[in-house]
Every structure is written in structure tokens, then in C-alpha cells.
Amino acid sequence: MIEKAQLATLDEIEAISIDKFTIKKKHKYAAALTGPINGKLIDILSSRKKKDLIEYFNTWPEELKEQIKYFSMDMWIPYKAVTETIFPMLR
């Protein structure tokens, strides 16, 4: 059990990694956002659905989105769609 996570502050993020994990049996997934460069946790999201991820990232200020240089993900198609929508400069 993790008692104290190393949380990233948003101003130190230039790369994001997203990965799913199971929160319930029968394929109920959540998403973990981490900073792959500094190894810190950015956030844990209760959903990995495209709509929910876009809604989440739309709460980030534009200047924060613009400082992201790398987005690491697996080959799940909605992750790619979210990246193209929210971080078009990463193409």
C-alpha cells in the first residue's frame, strides 16, 4: 500500500505517460497519468473513456498543454484520439 505518493506539480511536467489499470473485475478500468521523466504521479482518473479524458484535459490551462512535449501511451485507439485532440502539436 502506498502511503505517500510523489505527486508531480503541473509546472514540472513536459511528458505524460498514461496507462490503464483494473479497478473492478469484468473490465472496469481507470487511468494513471505519470511523469515518465521524473517518475512522479500526476493524477489517477476513474475512467479511461475518450470523452472523460478529453473533459479532464480541457480543465488544464492552455499554457500547460503547450509545455507538453511527449505523450507516452499504449496502442489503445482512444488514447491516440485524445492526444490528437488535446495535444495537436505533438503530431
SULUR-V224760 format. One line per field, one symbol per residue. ss: DSSP state (H for helix, E for strand, C for the rest). psi: psi as a letter, one per 40 degrees, with the letter a starting at -180 (. if undefined). burial: 1 if it has 24 or more other ideal C-beta (glycine too) atoms within 12 Angstrom, else 0. Layout:
BEGIN
ss: ???
psi: ???
burial: ???
END
This chain:
BEGIN
ss: CCCCCCECCHHHCCEEEEEEEEEECCCEEEEEEEECCCCEEEEEECCCCHHHHHHHHCCCCHHHHHCCCEEECCCCHHHHHHHHHHCHHHC
psi: hhdhighiideeheiihhiiiheiiffhiihhhihddeeihdihheieiddddddddeeiidddddehdihhiaehddddddddddgdee.
burial: 0000000100001111111100000000101111110000111010010000110110010000100100111000011001100110000
END
